[in-house]
Amino acid sequence: MSTPKIGVQLNPAFTSSIESGPHGITGVLRDIRDAGFDGVEGDLLFGGDYRKANAALDDLGLVQWSLHTGYRPGYEVDREIEYLDALGGKFIVLSGVGVNEETAGLRPFEDAADILNRAGERCRDAGLKFCYHNHGWEFRYVPGLPDTQPTSGIDRLMELTGPTLVGFCIDVFWAKWGGRDPLELIQRYMDRLAFVHMKDLKYTGPEPRPEGVLSPLYPRLPLNGQAEYTELGRGEVDLPGVWDLIASTNPEWLVYEQDESALPPEESATISRRYLRERLKI
């Protein structure tokens, strides 16, 4: 079994350090390197200047193997392809279909399917892998036609997109938030699994816990008082079970993510990297 490279998602905790810290993005990248990670996932670094991004990453021995961007109607992937190809990356990750459209049912996912398929074709032709990243709202079940079972947005999106064109970057935190068993979700879509966001959840809401999505609306931080982001191993997501499932696929890339923490982001990253190394042996 090969050991994957492990990256850090440049989430709000890190981006705030980029914007307000004394050393900007270079300092954040150095913190990530010092915490023991191999690379980062983020959007277009340095405003999309891949020469500057490549130089900064190379200087620290890091890679950007995945680029994460947001969905919008009419989305085109060409700029992301040019940038990531220049960096030697592998995955273009899209998220956000159906956000803040809770009353629209499955329509946003159906409308987005062709856009995602076309992006997947462009990435395939460029030697990259295109994939969709879930949050929590995509797991709401929507009633269908009479005599049919309710369907979630994520399942409808997977149904309408080509398995060889649109992979699945599964965020286990948001699957848990969405009322789905992360292990069941991985097993169901194992043939489409691009890589996993390792992310832990600490439930802080009322008891008895509600079933299904913890909040019907996209959670505004701090997660509507129902959950907290936490360092890996300090929450309730079955991360050892996740790794046991995906290890047999010899994943190339794994991403740690923690949107917020009471600790400085570099300290949280160090704790989470230690958990991956000591508990999961990766």
C-alpha positions in Angstrom: 0.0 0.0 0.0 1.4 3.4 -1.0 1.2 6.4 1.3 -0.7 9.4 0.0 0.5 12.9 -0.1 -1.4 14.9 2.5 -2.5 18.5 1.9 -4.2 21.2 3.8 -7.3 23.0 2.5 -6.7 26.8 2.7 -9.9 27.3 4.5 -11.2 30.4 6.2 -8.8 30.0 9.2 -5.8 30.0 6.9 -7.1 32.6 4.5 -7.6 35.0 7.3 -4.0 34.6 8.2 -3.0 35.2 4.6 -5.0 38.4 4.6 -4.0 39.7 8.0 -0.8 37.9 9.0 2.5 39.6 8.8 4.0 37.1 6.3 1.0 36.6 4.1 0.6 33.5 1.9 4.3 32.7 2.1 4.2 32.5 5.9 1.0 30.3 5.8 2.7 27.9 3.3 5.7 27.8 5.6 3.5 26.9 8.6 1.8 24.1 6.6 5.2 22.7 5.6 6.4 22.9 9.2 3.3 21.1 10.4 4.4 18.1 8.3 2.1 18.4 5.3 3.1 17.8 1.6 0.9 20.5 0.0 -2.2 22.5 -0.2 -5.6 22.7 -1.7 -6.9 26.1 -2.6 -8.2 28.3 -5.4 -5.9 30.3 -7.8 -3.0 31.3 -5.6 -1.3 34.6 -6.2 -4.3 35.8 -8.1 -3.8 33.0 -10.6 -0.2 33.8 -11.4 1.0 30.2 -11.7 4.6 31.3 -12.0 4.6 32.9 -8.6 2.6 30.0 -7.1 5.0 27.5 -8.5 8.0 29.4 -7.2 6.5 29.7 -3.7 5.5 26.1 -3.5 8.8 24.8 -4.9 10.8 26.9 -2.5 9.1 25.1 0.4 8.9 21.6 -1.2 5.1 21.7 -1.4 2.6 20.9 -4.1 -0.8 22.1 -5.0 -2.4 18.9 -6.3 -6.0 20.1 -6.0 -7.6 23.4 -6.9 -11.0 24.2 -5.2 -13.4 26.6 -6.8 -17.0 27.6 -6.6 -19.9 26.8 -8.9 -21.7 29.5 -10.8 -24.1 29.2 -13.8 -22.2 29.0 -17.0 -19.1 27.9 -15.2 -16.1 27.4 -17.5 -13.0 25.5 -16.3 -10.3 26.7 -18.7 -8.5 29.1 -16.4 -8.3 26.5 -13.7 -6.9 24.0 -16.2 -4.2 26.3 -17.3 -3.2 27.2 -13.8 -3.2 23.7 -12.3 -1.5 22.1 -15.3 1.4 24.5 -15.0 1.7 23.5 -11.3 1.7 19.7 -12.1 -1.5 19.3 -10.2 -4.1 16.6 -10.6 -7.6 17.5 -9.3 -10.0 20.4 -10.0 -12.6 20.5 -7.4 -16.0 22.3 -7.7 -18.5 22.9 -4.9 -21.6 25.0 -4.3 -24.4 23.6 -6.5 -27.7 24.4 -5.0 -26.4 26.6 -2.2 -29.1 28.9 -0.8 -31.7 27.4 -3.2 -33.5 25.2 -0.6 -36.9 25.9 -2.1 -35.8 24.9 -5.7 -35.8 21.1 -5.0 -33.6 19.1 -7.4 -33.7 21.7 -10.2 -30.3 23.3 -9.4 -28.6 19.9 -9.5 -30.3 19.0 -12.7 -29.4 22.4 -14.3 -25.8 22.0 -13.2 -25.2 18.4 -14.5 -24.4 19.4 -18.1 -22.0 22.1 -17.0 -20.2 19.7 -14.8 -20.0 17.0 -17.5 -18.5 19.6 -20.0 -16.0 20.7 -17.4 -15.1 17.0 -16.8 -14.5 16.5 -20.5 -12.2 19.5 -20.7 -10.3 18.2 -17.6 -10.0 14.7 -19.0 -8.7 16.0 -22.3 -6.1 18.0 -20.3 -5.0 15.0 -18.3 -6.7 16.3 -15.1 -9.5 14.9 -12.9 -12.6 17.0 -12.3 -14.7 16.3 -9.2 -17.5 17.6 -7.1 -17.1 18.4 -3.4 -20.1 18.1 -1.1 -21.2 20.4 1.7 -24.3 19.6 3.8 -27.3 21.0 2.0 -26.9 18.5 -0.9 -28.1 15.7 1.4 -31.6 17.0 1.9 -34.1 14.6 0.5 -36.6 16.1 -1.9 -39.9 14.4 -2.7 -40.1 13.1 -6.3 -42.9 11.9 -8.5 -45.7 9.9 -7.0 -44.7 6.3 -6.2 -41.0 7.2 -6.2 -38.6 7.5 -3.3 -37.3 11.0 -2.2 -33.9 11.8 -3.7 -31.1 14.0 -2.4 -29.4 16.6 -4.5 -26.1 14.9 -4.3 -27.5 11.6 -5.5 -29.3 13.3 -8.3 -26.1 15.1 -9.4 -24.2 11.8 -9.4 -27.0 10.2 -11.4 -26.9 12.8 -14.1 -23.1 13.2 -14.4 -20.8 10.8 -16.1 -18.8 8.6 -13.7 -15.7 8.9 -15.9 -16.1 12.7 -16.1 -17.1 13.9 -12.7 -15.5 12.3 -9.7 -16.5 12.7 -6.0 -14.4 14.5 -3.4 -16.2 13.4 -0.3 -16.0 15.7 2.7 -16.8 13.4 5.6 -17.6 16.3 8.0 -20.4 17.6 5.7 -21.7 14.1 5.0 -22.1 13.7 8.8 -23.7 17.1 9.1 -26.0 16.1 6.3 -27.3 13.1 8.1 -25.4 10.5 6.0 -23.0 7.9 7.2 -19.7 8.9 5.7 -18.7 5.2 5.4 -21.9 4.3 3.6 -21.4 7.3 1.3 -17.8 6.3 0.4 -18.9 2.7 -0.2 -21.8 3.8 -2.4 -19.6 6.0 -4.6 -16.3 4.2 -4.3 -16.0 3.9 -8.1 -16.2 7.7 -8.3 -14.0 8.6 -5.4 -11.3 11.1 -6.3 -10.1 11.8 -2.8 -11.4 12.6 0.7 -11.5 15.7 2.9 -10.6 14.4 6.4 -12.5 16.7 8.7 -13.9 16.2 12.2 -17.2 17.3 13.7 -18.1 17.9 17.4 -21.9 18.0 17.9 -23.0 20.8 20.2 -26.7 20.9 19.5 -29.8 19.9 21.5 -30.6 16.3 22.5 -32.2 14.2 21.3 -30.3 14.9 18.1 -32.5 15.7 15.0 -32.3 13.2 12.2 -31.2 14.2 8.7 -29.4 17.4 7.9 -28.5 19.3 11.1 -29.7 22.5 9.6 -32.0 22.9 6.5 -30.1 26.0 5.5 -26.5 26.4 4.6 -24.9 26.9 8.0 -23.5 30.2 8.8 -20.6 30.0 11.2 -20.5 28.9 13.9 -22.7 26.2 12.3 -26.0 27.5 13.8 -24.9 26.4 17.3 -25.3 22.8 16.4 -21.7 21.7 15.7 -18.1 22.7 15.8 -15.1 22.1 13.6 -12.4 20.4 15.5 -9.0 18.9 15.1 -8.8 15.4 13.7 -9.5 12.7 16.3 -11.3 15.1 18.6 -14.8 14.7 17.1 -17.1 11.9 16.2 -16.4 11.2 12.6 -15.1 7.7 12.2 -11.8 8.7 10.7 -10.1 5.3 11.2 -13.1 3.7 9.4 -12.8 6.2 6.6 -9.1 5.4 6.2 -9.6 1.7 6.4 -12.1 2.0 3.5 -10.1 4.1 1.2 -6.6 2.7 1.9 -7.2 -0.2 -0.3 -7.6 2.1 -3.3 -4.0 3.5 -2.8 -5.1 7.1 -2.8 -2.6 9.6 -4.1 -3.9 12.6 -2.2 -5.7 13.2 1.0 -6.7 16.7 2.4 -7.1 17.8 6.0 -9.6 20.7 6.5 -10.8 22.6 9.5 -12.6 25.8 8.8 -12.3 27.3 12.2 -10.5 26.7 15.5 -10.0 28.3 18.9 -6.4 27.6 18.3 -4.1 29.3 15.7 -4.6 27.4 12.4 -1.0 26.2 12.3 -1.4 24.6 15.8 -4.6 22.9 14.7 -2.8 21.6 11.6 0.0 20.2 13.7 -2.4 18.4 16.0 -4.3 16.9 13.1 -1.1 15.9 11.2 0.1 14.1 14.4 -3.3 12.3 14.6 -2.9 11.1 11.0 0.6 10.0 11.6 0.2 8.3 15.0 -3.4 7.0 14.8 -3.8 6.2 11.2 -0.2 5.6 10.4 -0.1 7.9 7.3 
